[in-house]
């Protein structure tokens, strides 16, 4: 009996990737609109230098190194809905160029605000740094998925002797969902059947039974006395053996039906014979005619 070798199938995790949607408008500041600048003494504005990418960036804070400082906020904001079908992650990222006198009370920051009341929902990021180069920052907004919020960038100067500013560029707010990748088609494994033994077929033939043979008929032999005065001996009757009568019947040889080609071959042979006879007759007639023509000429 064939034995089946079991196959162990190990489940392989299906790889997945994030499918993301950018929901901010004019995120690179190359166009006007979408962002609202705060109407404050130190109002933010678009600048052409320094920039991280493209042609423009946004300057917030006090860029003046001389003259009196001002107590002022300097901000931009954009209203967004953190809603997307199947979204499981929300990430805010941006490039910034911070410059500061590091005076206590000045700050560079990013907040989430309530769009109806203007109150702070969450201070996402707050620093007071003087780097004088482009830096990258990424913030997780996943806890606020499904909310309507204001994304708010701001630089605050306290009006003291120090000054703070920040240039912002290439802002991104991505709503992402996990998408499983379709596995590549693979051949379905089949169980391997290993035969336990190779089968052998043995043909056993028996000789045909011999035909019945005639058995000799037993004869009765009288016992003869050797003396002259023989007494009459009675023959002991022997049981008569009746043998089956075996008669040989003449069987006609079994004839096979003639095939079409056999019949056609025989008919063709007959036709050939007739053709040869006719040809001989025609030749004879031609020779007789030629002989008559010669005799007539002479």
Backbone as CSV, one residue per row, in Angstrom:
resi,resn,N_x,N_y,N_z,CA_x,CA_y,CA_z,C_x,C_y,C_z
1,UNK,0.851,-1.205,0.000,0.000,0.000,0.000,0.878,1.243,0.000
2,UNK,0.514,2.222,-0.795,1.335,3.433,-0.897,1.235,4.244,0.373
3,UNK,2.375,4.836,0.770,2.411,5.680,1.962,2.464,7.138,1.559
4,UNK,1.719,8.004,2.271,1.639,9.437,1.958,2.562,10.201,2.889
5,UNK,3.483,10.972,2.286,4.401,11.788,3.073,3.724,13.100,3.441
6,UNK,3.546,13.417,4.725,2.853,14.677,5.103,3.690,15.886,4.738
7,UNK,3.015,16.985,4.382,3.678,18.244,4.028,3.340,19.279,5.100
8,UNK,4.371,19.875,5.656,4.187,20.914,6.675,4.199,22.268,5.997
9,UNK,3.107,23.017,6.112,2.985,24.337,5.487,3.128,25.392,6.577
10,UNK,4.148,26.249,6.433,4.403,27.316,7.397,3.816,28.621,6.873
11,UNK,2.994,29.274,7.655,2.376,30.546,7.241,3.439,31.638,7.220
12,UNK,3.545,32.322,6.079,4.503,33.411,5.927,3.766,34.737,6.078
13,UNK,4.235,35.640,6.923,3.546,36.935,7.075,3.513,37.697,5.755
14,UNK,2.347,38.245,5.429,2.200,39.011,4.191,2.792,40.404,4.396
15,UNK,3.745,40.813,3.543,4.336,42.139,3.722,3.298,43.240,3.488
16,UNK,3.489,44.353,4.176,2.542,45.460,4.062,3.313,46.764,3.923
17,UNK,2.650,47.783,3.410,3.249,49.100,3.301,2.182,50.150,3.620
18,UNK,2.644,51.370,3.853,1.743,52.462,4.179,1.335,53.203,2.903
19,UNK,0.048,53.399,2.754,-0.486,54.221,1.670,-0.918,55.543,2.284
20,UNK,-0.267,56.647,1.845,-0.449,57.940,2.520,-1.090,58.979,1.595
21,UNK,-1.782,59.934,2.230,-2.463,61.016,1.515,-2.066,62.343,2.146
22,UNK,-1.551,63.254,1.312,-1.183,64.596,1.768,-2.443,65.461,1.801
23,UNK,-2.762,66.018,2.961,-4.005,66.777,3.076,-3.783,68.286,3.214
24,UNK,-2.535,68.742,3.359,-2.262,70.183,3.399,-2.254,70.752,1.988
25,UNK,-2.711,71.969,1.857,-2.690,72.675,0.579,-1.553,73.696,0.597
26,UNK,-0.916,73.877,-0.559,0.216,74.806,-0.676,1.264,74.517,0.408
27,UNK,1.584,73.236,0.536,2.489,72.814,1.619,3.921,73.281,1.406
28,UNK,4.279,73.624,0.166,5.653,74.083,-0.099,5.748,75.606,-0.227
29,UNK,4.623,76.280,-0.047,4.568,77.747,-0.056,4.938,78.355,-1.415
30,UNK,4.829,77.587,-2.468,5.158,78.122,-3.799,4.015,78.944,-4.372
31,UNK,2.822,78.806,-3.821,1.666,79.582,-4.275,1.144,80.440,-3.124
32,UNK,0.312,81.410,-3.464,-0.360,82.198,-2.436,-1.662,81.498,-2.027
33,UNK,-2.088,81.713,-0.818,-3.349,81.151,-0.380,-3.173,79.926,0.498
34,UNK,-4.324,79.429,1.009,-4.444,78.244,1.863,-3.952,78.502,3.292
35,UNK,-2.875,79.233,3.453,-2.366,79.548,4.788,-2.883,80.927,5.230
36,UNK,-3.190,81.061,6.509,-3.649,82.334,7.067,-2.534,82.895,7.952
37,UNK,-2.055,84.106,7.613,-1.014,84.776,8.407,-1.664,85.537,9.572
38,UNK,-1.073,85.417,10.746,-1.591,86.132,11.920,-1.407,87.648,11.769
39,UNK,-2.454,88.416,12.095,-2.409,89.877,11.983,-1.823,90.440,13.287
40,UNK,-0.486,90.432,13.345,0.246,90.840,14.558,1.337,91.829,14.174
41,UNK,1.968,92.495,15.172,3.034,93.460,14.851,4.177,92.821,14.057
42,UNK,4.541,91.607,14.358,5.573,90.903,13.575,4.865,89.891,12.676
43,UNK,4.350,90.375,11.585,3.559,89.534,10.682,4.496,88.661,9.843
44,UNK,4.139,87.378,9.693,4.911,86.485,8.844,4.777,86.847,7.372
45,UNK,5.739,86.358,6.554,5.699,86.665,5.124,6.485,85.613,4.348
46,UNK,6.241,85.595,3.018,7.008,84.715,2.135,8.372,85.334,1.865
47,UNK,9.413,84.494,1.766,10.767,84.955,1.458,11.375,84.039,0.398
48,UNK,12.380,84.576,-0.279,13.095,83.813,-1.312,14.426,83.259,-0.820
49,UNK,14.816,83.635,0.395,16.066,83.116,0.958,16.025,83.318,2.474
50,UNK,16.506,82.347,3.234,16.938,81.035,2.723,15.729,80.149,2.429
51,UNK,15.890,79.189,1.527,14.822,78.251,1.183,15.387,76.833,1.239
52,UNK,14.517,75.901,1.531,14.949,74.495,1.538,14.756,73.845,0.179
53,UNK,13.661,74.169,-0.477,13.363,73.585,-1.789,12.413,74.513,-2.523
54,UNK,12.543,74.554,-3.844,11.668,75.399,-4.647,12.139,76.839,-4.670
55,UNK,11.163,77.778,-4.700,11.485,79.199,-4.835,11.140,80.023,-3.605
56,UNK,10.298,79.472,-2.691,9.863,80.301,-1.568,9.782,79.488,-0.278
57,UNK,9.824,80.207,0.831,9.594,79.664,2.166,8.837,80.727,2.961
58,UNK,8.551,80.442,4.231,7.831,81.393,5.088,8.727,81.796,6.250
59,UNK,8.808,83.116,6.480,9.568,83.675,7.610,8.605,84.073,8.723
60,UNK,8.892,83.615,9.937,8.117,83.964,11.131,9.067,84.544,12.177
61,UNK,8.603,85.537,12.952,9.403,86.128,14.007,9.979,87.484,13.625
62,UNK,11.059,87.873,14.321,11.679,89.190,14.141,13.003,89.018,13.408
63,UNK,13.053,89.449,12.147,14.296,89.298,11.399,15.283,90.444,11.630
64,UNK,14.846,91.521,12.295,15.695,92.707,12.475,16.700,92.470,13.602
65,UNK,17.913,92.739,13.291,18.963,92.609,14.311,19.249,93.932,15.013
66,UNK,18.704,95.004,14.478,18.891,96.330,15.099,17.518,96.974,15.297
67,UNK,17.463,97.979,16.078,16.192,98.639,16.338,15.483,97.996,17.513
68,UNK,14.422,98.623,17.957,13.700,98.090,19.118,13.011,96.760,18.798
69,UNK,12.986,95.889,19.782,12.270,94.622,19.642,10.783,94.844,19.910
70,UNK,9.978,93.883,19.574,8.530,93.998,19.746,8.000,92.757,20.462
71,UNK,7.055,92.993,21.308,6.323,91.884,21.918,5.267,91.444,20.904
72,UNK,5.453,90.242,20.355,4.535,89.866,19.272,4.594,88.366,18.990
73,UNK,3.449,87.861,18.607,3.380,86.534,17.971,3.584,86.737,16.475
74,UNK,4.056,85.705,15.781,4.238,85.735,14.324,3.885,84.338,13.824
75,UNK,2.731,84.220,13.144,2.200,82.870,12.899,1.580,82.697,11.516
76,UNK,1.447,81.419,11.146,0.616,80.991,10.006,-0.187,79.774,10.485
77,UNK,-1.351,79.579,9.867,-2.182,78.443,10.263,-3.009,77.975,9.071
78,UNK,-3.415,76.702,9.134,-4.275,76.111,8.088,-5.203,75.103,8.753
79,UNK,-6.483,75.181,8.374,-7.492,74.274,8.933,-7.539,72.984,8.112
80,UNK,-7.520,71.858,8.798,-7.561,70.548,8.126,-8.464,69.616,8.915
81,UNK,-8.984,68.619,8.227,-9.743,67.547,8.863,-8.904,66.274,8.780
82,UNK,-8.593,65.729,9.920,-7.750,64.527,9.965,-8.613,63.285,9.733
83,UNK,-9.210,63.252,8.552,-10.144,62.180,8.208,-9.766,61.633,6.841
84,UNK,-9.623,60.307,6.761,-9.399,59.608,5.496,-9.819,58.165,5.701
85,UNK,-10.386,57.590,4.656,-10.888,56.212,4.762,-9.742,55.260,5.102
86,UNK,-9.911,54.525,6.176,-8.930,53.525,6.565,-7.656,54.071,7.186
87,UNK,-7.595,55.374,7.443,-6.363,55.965,7.984,-6.099,55.457,9.397
88,UNK,-4.841,55.063,9.625,-4.428,54.581,10.943,-3.286,55.408,11.522
89,UNK,-2.671,56.252,10.695,-1.559,57.088,11.163,-1.711,58.490,10.581
90,UNK,-1.273,59.483,11.355,-1.229,60.874,10.888,0.108,61.463,11.318
91,UNK,0.828,62.040,10.342,2.174,62.552,10.630,2.333,63.933,10.027
92,UNK,2.764,64.896,10.868,3.095,66.245,10.417,4.620,66.365,10.389
93,UNK,5.164,66.789,9.240,6.616,66.957,9.122,6.913,68.277,8.416
94,UNK,8.112,68.815,8.675,8.486,70.104,8.071,9.998,70.303,8.234
95,UNK,10.518,71.247,7.427,11.905,71.700,7.550,11.874,73.113,8.132
96,UNK,12.799,73.371,9.031,12.827,74.697,9.670,14.277,75.177,9.821
97,UNK,14.411,76.504,9.811,15.724,77.163,9.905,15.637,78.116,11.107
98,UNK,16.049,77.684,12.333,15.872,78.520,13.524,17.050,79.467,13.767
99,UNK,16.708,80.694,14.122,17.706,81.712,14.510,17.183,82.385,15.784
100,UNK,18.023,82.492,16.836,17.552,83.054,18.107,18.725,83.623,18.905
101,UNK,18.392,84.675,19.698,19.352,85.216,20.667,19.316,84.421,21.965
102,UNK,18.424,83.417,21.997,18.275,82.513,23.152,17.841,83.257,24.413
103,UNK,17.070,84.315,24.212,16.541,85.041,25.362,15.402,84.257,25.992
104,UNK,15.377,84.203,27.284,14.339,83.460,27.983,12.968,84.056,27.677
105,UNK,12.036,83.195,27.338,10.676,83.629,27.014,10.395,83.613,25.531
106,UNK,11.413,83.736,24.687,11.205,83.622,23.245,11.024,82.129,22.893
107,UNK,10.278,81.863,21.827,10.033,80.454,21.482,9.655,80.294,20.009
108,UNK,10.005,79.130,19.507,9.588,78.664,18.174,8.744,77.413,18.423
109,UNK,7.550,77.345,17.792,6.627,76.290,18.218,5.638,75.893,17.126
110,UNK,5.012,74.704,17.370,3.917,74.190,16.521,2.823,73.702,17.455
111,UNK,1.581,74.130,17.205,0.456,73.773,18.066,-0.711,73.256,17.232
112,UNK,-1.607,72.531,17.877,-2.925,72.212,17.326,-3.949,73.075,18.048
113,UNK,-4.771,73.812,17.262,-5.777,74.698,17.839,-7.179,74.233,17.466
114,UNK,-8.139,74.580,18.318,-9.539,74.335,18.016,-9.992,75.373,16.993
115,UNK,-10.489,74.970,15.807,-10.835,75.955,14.779,-12.042,76.817,15.151
116,UNK,-12.852,76.428,16.097,-14.038,77.212,16.476,-13.741,78.202,17.606
117,UNK,-12.889,77.802,18.530,-12.616,78.663,19.680,-11.228,79.299,19.647
118,UNK,-10.313,78.717,18.860,-8.943,79.215,18.812,-8.101,78.779,19.993
119,UNK,-8.665,77.980,20.899,-7.907,77.542,22.057,-6.955,76.396,21.690
120,UNK,-5.925,76.262,22.489,-4.906,75.257,22.219,-5.422,73.860,22.547
121,UNK,-5.322,72.948,21.563,-5.628,71.536,21.804,-4.387,70.821,22.320
122,UNK,-3.238,71.086,21.672,-2.001,70.432,22.078,-0.807,71.238,21.595
123,UNK,0.172,71.434,22.494,1.467,71.989,22.074,2.308,70.821,21.565
124,UNK,2.448,70.728,20.250,3.142,69.591,19.653,4.661,69.706,19.781
125,UNK,5.165,70.933,19.698,6.625,71.106,19.618,6.947,72.543,20.004
126,UNK,7.902,72.722,20.905,8.273,74.087,21.340,9.765,74.107,21.686
127,UNK,10.515,75.035,21.045,11.953,75.146,21.258,12.349,76.619,21.279
128,UNK,13.605,76.866,21.605,14.246,78.175,21.425,15.703,77.859,21.049
129,UNK,15.921,77.746,19.746,17.184,77.212,19.224,17.779,78.196,18.242
130,UNK,19.106,78.294,18.271,19.843,79.089,17.283,20.761,78.131,16.515
131,UNK,20.236,77.598,15.373,20.995,76.615,14.599,21.600,77.227,13.334
132,UNK,20.928,78.192,12.763,21.374,78.827,11.517,21.625,77.805,10.405
133,UNK,20.759,76.796,10.339,20.805,75.794,9.246,19.466,75.068,9.220
134,UNK,19.251,74.331,8.123,17.984,73.633,7.954,17.970,72.352,8.790
135,UNK,16.879,72.168,9.513,16.666,70.974,10.339,15.310,70.365,9.976
136,UNK,15.189,69.061,10.231,13.941,68.338,9.915,13.235,67.929,11.202
137,UNK,11.898,68.021,11.190,11.114,67.631,12.357,9.865,66.871,11.909
138,UNK,9.536,65.795,12.631,8.343,64.992,12.352,7.553,64.830,13.644
139,UNK,6.217,65.015,13.565,5.345,64.963,14.745,4.182,64.011,14.480
140,UNK,3.839,63.219,15.477,2.762,62.235,15.349,1.421,62.871,15.733
141,UNK,0.480,62.862,14.783,-0.864,63.398,15.037,-1.914,62.292,15.090
142,UNK,-1.468,61.043,15.200,-2.409,59.919,15.190,-3.493,60.035,16.270
143,UNK,-3.174,60.513,17.490,-4.242,60.604,18.510,-5.404,61.513,18.125
144,UNK,-5.222,62.383,17.135,-6.279,63.321,16.757,-6.928,62.946,15.421
145,UNK,-6.762,61.701,14.992,-7.444,61.251,13.780,-8.950,61.413,13.931
146,UNK,-9.578,61.884,12.872,-11.018,62.107,12.889,-11.430,63.480,13.382
147,UNK,-10.456,64.331,13.808,-10.770,65.656,14.344,-10.595,66.737,13.288
148,UNK,-11.262,67.850,13.533,-11.126,69.074,12.743,-10.224,70.011,13.546
149,UNK,-9.035,70.378,12.969,-8.045,71.124,13.752,-7.424,72.239,12.908
150,UNK,-6.732,73.125,13.606,-5.879,74.133,12.985,-4.423,73.758,13.236
151,UNK,-3.630,73.653,12.155,-2.185,73.458,12.290,-1.563,74.855,12.378
152,UNK,-0.842,75.109,13.462,-0.426,76.478,13.803,1.088,76.522,14.036
153,UNK,1.821,77.264,13.145,3.258,77.522,13.307,3.419,78.936,13.882
154,UNK,4.324,79.106,14.877,4.441,80.415,15.541,5.852,80.634,16.082
155,UNK,6.261,81.910,16.048,7.478,82.358,16.745,7.049,83.519,17.648
156,UNK,7.423,83.417,18.933,7.036,84.452,19.900,8.277,85.212,20.375
157,UNK,8.178,86.528,20.291,9.202,87.416,20.852,8.606,88.157,22.040
158,UNK,9.347,88.179,23.150,8.811,88.779,24.387,9.056,90.285,24.505
159,UNK,9.684,90.855,23.486,9.911,92.296,23.503,11.159,92.702,24.243
160,UNK,11.982,91.736,24.679,13.214,92.065,25.380,14.320,92.414,24.418
161,UNK,15.524,92.269,24.907,16.663,92.647,24.076,16.979,91.600,23.013
162,UNK,16.577,90.355,23.234,16.871,89.293,22.263,15.798,89.191,21.194
163,UNK,16.162,88.510,20.142,15.239,88.339,19.014,15.232,86.865,18.588
164,UNK,14.058,86.403,18.068,13.918,85.019,17.596,13.144,85.010,16.285
165,UNK,13.529,84.102,15.406,12.810,83.926,14.147,12.956,82.469,13.712
166,UNK,12.181,82.109,12.671,12.241,80.748,12.125,11.706,80.786,10.700
167,UNK,12.440,80.180,9.782,11.969,80.012,8.402,11.452,78.584,8.270
168,UNK,10.265,78.416,7.676,9.612,77.104,7.529,9.434,76.811,6.045
169,UNK,9.664,75.529,5.668,9.505,75.130,4.262,9.138,73.643,4.193
170,UNK,8.529,73.285,3.076,8.198,71.873,2.754,7.470,71.184,3.908
171,UNK,6.287,71.723,4.238,5.454,71.132,5.283,4.635,69.992,4.679
172,UNK,4.391,68.939,5.450,3.606,67.792,4.977,2.758,67.260,6.120
173,UNK,1.487,66.979,5.817,0.625,66.311,6.793,0.033,65.092,6.082
174,UNK,0.508,63.919,6.441,0.153,62.684,5.753,-0.783,61.848,6.619
175,UNK,-1.890,61.432,6.005,-2.774,60.434,6.616,-2.496,59.102,5.927
176,UNK,-2.118,58.093,6.703,-1.632,56.834,6.127,-2.478,55.663,6.601
177,UNK,-2.610,54.676,5.718,-3.278,53.415,6.049,-2.371,52.270,5.653
178,UNK,-2.496,51.172,6.364,-1.675,49.992,6.099,-2.341,49.169,5.012
179,UNK,-1.589,48.890,3.961,-2.095,48.116,2.831,-1.240,46.871,2.705
180,UNK,-1.878,45.710,2.730,-1.146,44.445,2.572,-0.855,44.225,1.106
181,UNK,0.358,43.795,0.817,0.758,43.496,-0.551,0.264,42.110,-0.928
182,UNK,-0.225,42.005,-2.173,-0.687,40.701,-2.654,0.502,39.777,-2.833
183,UNK,0.455,38.552,-2.285,1.588,37.634,-2.454,1.705,37.144,-3.884
184,UNK,2.922,36.906,-4.281,3.153,36.369,-5.619,2.564,34.978,-5.719
185,UNK,1.943,34.670,-6.904,1.366,33.330,-7.049,2.426,32.260,-6.999
186,UNK,2.140,31.210,-6.186,3.067,30.094,-6.076,2.334,28.803,-6.382
187,UNK,3.087,27.827,-6.789,2.501,26.532,-7.107,2.001,25.862,-5.836
188,UNK,0.816,25.254,-5.907,0.244,24.566,-4.756,0.956,23.242,-4.549
189,UNK,1.553,23.033,-3.364,2.257,21.766,-3.152,1.283,20.609,-3.088
190,UNK,1.679,19.500,-3.634,0.869,18.303,-3.602,1.577,17.241,-2.783
191,UNK,0.807,16.406,-2.082,1.463,15.349,-1.307,2.149,14.361,-2.223
192,UNK,3.352,13.955,-1.824,4.113,12.992,-2.589,3.789,11.596,-2.087
193,UNK,3.395,10.727,-2.980,3.029,9.365,-2.637,4.203,8.460,-2.992
194,UNK,4.765,7.828,-1.977,5.903,6.939,-2.194,5.408,5.500,-2.158
195,UNK,5.481,4.766,-3.246,5.034,3.369,-3.225,5.913,2.541,-2.305
196,UNK,5.273,1.700,-1.496,6.026,0.871,-0.564,6.713,-0.290,-1.259
197,UNK,6.141,-0.806,-2.296,6.753,-1.919,-3.031,6.311,-1.862,-4.471
198,UNK,7.192,-2.328,-5.366,6.869,-2.355,-6.788,6.019,-3.583,-7.079
199,UNK,4.829,-3.435,-7.591,3.979,-4.605,-7.831,4.500,-5.419,-8.999
200,UNK,4.436,-6.769,-8.894,4.802,-7.704,-9.963,3.580,-8.530,-10.322
201,UNK,3.367,-8.688,-11.584,2.230,-9.482,-12.062,2.758,-10.806,-12.582
202,UNK,2.285,-11.903,-12.044,2.724,-13.252,-12.449,1.548,-13.919,-13.142
203,UNK,1.771,-14.339,-14.385,0.748,-15.040,-15.158,0.965,-16.539,-15.027
204,UNK,-0.042,-17.233,-14.610,0.031,-18.699,-14.458,-0.875,-19.305,-15.508
205,UNK,-0.283,-20.107,-16.384,-1.054,-20.778,-17.450,-1.154,-22.256,-17.143
206,UNK,-2.259,-22.835,-17.463,-2.478,-24.275,-17.278,-2.614,-24.937,-18.626
207,UNK,-2.010,-26.123,-18.775,-2.162,-26.836,-20.066,-3.611,-27.272,-20.264
208,UNK,-4.053,-27.317,-21.512,-5.444,-27.737,-21.762,-5.665,-29.179,-21.338
209,UNK,-6.831,-29.445,-20.894,-7.175,-30.806,-20.462,-7.122,-31.748,-21.656
210,UNK,-6.476,-32.902,-21.502,-6.388,-33.846,-22.648,-7.768,-34.406,-22.989
211,UNK,-7.976,-34.694,-24.285,-9.278,-35.259,-24.687,-9.447,-36.661,-24.109
212,UNK,-10.652,-37.051,-23.868,-10.884,-38.427,-23.334,-10.435,-39.501,-24.310
213,UNK,-9.764,-40.510,-23.805,-9.274,-41.636,-24.647,-10.110,-42.873,-24.389
214,UNK,-10.225,-43.652,-25.439,-11.015,-44.892,-25.336,-10.300,-45.892,-24.453
215,UNK,-11.009,-46.489,-23.517,-10.450,-47.501,-22.638,-10.764,-48.900,-23.207
216,UNK,-9.785,-49.816,-23.080,-10.033,-51.169,-23.634,-11.161,-51.861,-22.897
217,UNK,-11.969,-52.617,-23.661,-13.102,-53.347,-23.091,-12.586,-54.655,-22.490
218,UNK,-12.797,-54.912,-21.208,-12.328,-56.180,-20.619,-13.055,-57.368,-21.246
219,UNK,-12.306,-58.434,-21.504,-12.861,-59.668,-22.091,-12.896,-60.762,-21.041
220,UNK,-13.791,-61.714,-21.254,-13.954,-62.840,-20.339,-13.130,-64.011,-20.855
221,UNK,-12.211,-64.514,-20.043,-11.375,-65.682,-20.437,-11.844,-66.909,-19.672
222,UNK,-12.371,-67.971,-20.374,-12.841,-69.176,-19.666,-11.675,-69.952,-19.112
223,UNK,-11.855,-70.506,-17.941,-10.819,-71.358,-17.332,-10.927,-72.766,-17.902
224,UNK,-9.892,-73.305,-18.549,-9.894,-74.630,-19.214,-9.133,-75.603,-18.340
225,UNK,-9.766,-76.705,-18.040,-9.129,-77.730,-17.210,-8.135,-78.511,-18.044
226,UNK,-6.953,-78.845,-17.543,-5.966,-79.568,-18.353,-6.316,-81.051,-18.561
227,UNK,-7.249,-81.635,-17.862,-7.596,-83.045,-18.003,-8.650,-83.200,-19.049
228,UNK,-8.765,-84.474,-19.554,-9.731,-84.779,-20.604,-11.120,-84.664,-20.084
229,UNK,-11.187,-85.137,-18.825,-12.518,-85.061,-18.247,-12.679,-83.686,-17.629
230,UNK,-12.831,-82.804,-18.464,-12.951,-81.413,-17.966,-14.345,-81.192,-17.452
231,UNK,-14.332,-80.644,-16.395,-15.626,-80.242,-15.849,-15.997,-78.896,-16.434
232,UNK,-17.218,-78.819,-16.575,-17.726,-77.562,-17.180,-17.553,-76.425,-16.188
233,UNK,-16.853,-75.468,-16.628,-16.562,-74.286,-15.792,-17.568,-73.194,-16.101
234,UNK,-18.094,-72.732,-15.041,-19.037,-71.619,-15.212,-18.280,-70.299,-15.200
235,UNK,-18.568,-69.548,-16.100,-17.919,-68.198,-16.181,-18.542,-67.271,-15.161
236,UNK,-17.629,-66.610,-14.482,-18.097,-65.629,-13.496,-18.399,-64.326,-14.210
237,UNK,-19.593,-63.945,-14.103,-19.935,-62.699,-14.857,-19.170,-61.500,-14.308
238,UNK,-18.702,-60.733,-15.188,-17.959,-59.493,-14.854,-18.855,-58.307,-15.148
239,UNK,-18.764,-57.419,-14.275,-19.569,-56.203,-14.503,-19.193,-55.565,-15.820
240,UNK,-20.168,-55.274,-16.595,-19.947,-54.659,-17.915,-19.675,-53.172,-17.741
241,UNK,-18.603,-52.747,-18.398,-18.218,-51.334,-18.323,-18.700,-50.643,-19.578
242,UNK,-19.498,-49.657,-19.370,-20.028,-48.893,-20.509,-19.160,-47.673,-20.713
243,UNK,-18.542,-47.591,-21.872,-17.653,-46.487,-22.226,-18.413,-45.461,-23.043
244,UNK,-18.097,-44.207,-22.817,-18.758,-43.175,-23.662,-18.324,-43.315,-25.100
245,UNK,-19.269,-43.196,-25.959,-19.009,-43.305,-27.388,-18.390,-42.012,-27.873
246,UNK,-17.205,-42.169,-28.410,-16.482,-41.007,-28.925,-16.506,-41.087,-30.429
247,UNK,-17.098,-40.161,-31.027,-17.179,-40.124,-32.487,-16.438,-38.906,-32.967
248,UNK,-15.686,-39.104,-34.002,-14.953,-37.985,-34.626,-15.823,-37.359,-35.670
249,UNK,-16.070,-36.147,-35.474,-16.880,-35.396,-36.447,-15.957,-34.522,-37.247
250,UNK,-16.192,-34.565,-38.477,-15.371,-33.757,-39.383,-15.850,-32.317,-39.322
251,UNK,-14.955,-31.506,-38.851,-15.283,-30.075,-38.777,-14.640,-29.348,-39.936
252,UNK,-15.409,-28.532,-40.549,-14.884,-27.722,-41.642,-13.946,-26.671,-41.084
253,UNK,-12.852,-26.473,-41.787,-11.928,-25.427,-41.313,-12.635,-24.090,-41.242
254,UNK,-12.314,-23.418,-40.210,-12.932,-22.105,-40.002,-12.398,-21.129,-41.026
255,UNK,-13.266,-20.590,-41.776,-12.865,-19.655,-42.840,-13.092,-18.243,-42.351
256,UNK,-12.120,-17.453,-42.617,-12.224,-16.046,-42.265,-12.888,-15.277,-43.382
257,UNK,-13.690,-14.351,-43.084,-14.315,-13.544,-44.161,-13.258,-12.771,-44.914
258,UNK,-13.438,-12.747,-46.223,-12.477,-12.034,-47.057,-12.634,-10.529,-46.873
259,UNK,-11.497,-9.918,-46.872,-11.508,-8.462,-46.753,-11.701,-7.833,-48.111
260,UNK,-11.905,-6.530,-48.104,-12.109,-5.795,-49.359,-10.895,-5.900,-50.270
261,UNK,-9.722,-5.820,-49.670,-8.497,-5.837,-50.498,-8.260,-7.222,-51.106
262,UNK,-8.643,-8.279,-50.356,-8.508,-9.615,-50.935,-9.426,-9.777,-52.133
263,UNK,-10.658,-9.293,-52.004,-11.613,-9.396,-53.127,-11.137,-8.579,-54.315
264,UNK,-10.650,-7.359,-54.003,-10.178,-6.500,-55.107,-8.974,-7.105,-55.806
265,UNK,-8.055,-7.712,-55.038,-6.867,-8.335,-55.634,-7.243,-9.499,-56.527
266,UNK,-8.234,-10.290,-56.057,-8.656,-11.426,-56.889,-9.314,-10.956,-58.174
267,UNK,-10.166,-9.903,-58.071,-10.818,-9.376,-59.277,-9.793,-8.789,-60.234
268,UNK,-8.761,-8.168,-59.667,-7.722,-7.590,-60.518,-6.947,-8.670,-61.253
269,UNK,-6.716,-9.776,-60.556,-5.987,-10.883,-61.241,-6.809,-11.433,-62.397
270,UNK,-8.155,-11.561,-62.175,-9.018,-12.031,-63.270,-9.001,-11.057,-64.430
271,UNK,-9.084,-9.769,-64.097,-9.079,-8.770,-65.177,-7.765,-8.796,-65.942
272,UNK,-6.647,-9.055,-65.237,-5.347,-9.097,-65.896,-5.267,-10.273,-66.857
273,UNK,-5.820,-11.377,-66.419,-5.816,-12.562,-67.314,-6.615,-12.268,-68.558
274,UNK,-7.821,-11.660,-68.375,-8.667,-11.339,-69.541,-7.946,-10.355,-70.451
275,UNK,-7.235,-9.388,-69.859,-6.515,-8.412,-70.674,-5.412,-9.075,-71.492
276,UNK,-4.719,-9.998,-70.866,-3.627,-10.690,-71.591,-4.190,-11.500,-72.747
277,UNK,-5.330,-12.195,-72.489,-5.955,-12.995,-73.570,-6.360,-12.102,-74.721
278,UNK,-7.015,-10.977,-74.399,-7.437,-10.049,-75.460,-6.230,-9.491,-76.203
279,UNK,-5.151,-9.224,-75.446,-3.960,-8.693,-76.106,-3.376,-9.708,-77.089
280,UNK,-3.380,-10.956,-76.672,-2.862,-12.017,-77.586,-3.714,-12.104,-78.829
281,UNK,-5.051,-12.018,-78.611,-5.959,-12.100,-79.779,-5.709,-10.932,-80.716
282,UNK,-5.551,-9.734,-80.140,-5.325,-8.552,-80.993,-4.026,-8.690,-81.765
283,UNK,-2.987,-9.159,-81.086,-1.693,-9.335,-81.782,-1.820,-10.354,-82.913
284,UNK,-2.578,-11.429,-82.614,-2.756,-12.463,-83.665,-3.481,-11.891,-84.863
285,UNK,-4.529,-11.087,-84.613,-5.293,-10.487,-85.711,-4.431,-9.531,-86.517
286,UNK,-3.595,-8.782,-85.798,-2.714,-7.853,-86.501,-1.737,-8.607,-87.386
287,UNK,-1.188,-9.691,-86.884,-0.231,-10.483,-87.685,-0.907,-11.110,-88.882
288,UNK,-2.156,-11.577,-88.698,-2.887,-12.181,-89.833,-3.149,-11.129,-90.891
289,UNK,-3.484,-9.924,-90.405,-3.785,-8.851,-91.367,-2.546,-8.456,-92.141
290,UNK,-1.430,-8.360,-91.435,-0.186,-8.026,-92.133,0.192,-9.097,-93.147
291,UNK,-0.077,-10.357,-92.762,0.249,-11.453,-93.704,-0.626,-11.372,-94.947
292,UNK,-1.895,-11.022,-94.780,-2.808,-10.884,-95.931,-2.377,-9.756,-96.827
293,UNK,-1.931,-8.644,-96.190,-1.512,-7.506,-96.996,-0.286,-7.868,-97.831
294,UNK,0.631,-8.625,-97.294,1.824,-9.028,-98.038,1.455,-9.936,-99.195
295,UNK,0.517,-10.835,-98.916,0.123,-11.769,-99.992,-0.577,-11.023,-101.109
296,UNK,-1.350,-10.005,-100.765,-2.039,-9.240,-101.797,-1.050,-8.458,-102.647
297,UNK,0.036,-7.984,-102.008,1.021,-7.226,-102.764,1.782,-8.126,-103.748
298,UNK,2.019,-9.370,-103.366,2.727,-10.252,-104.267,1.831,-10.750,-105.363
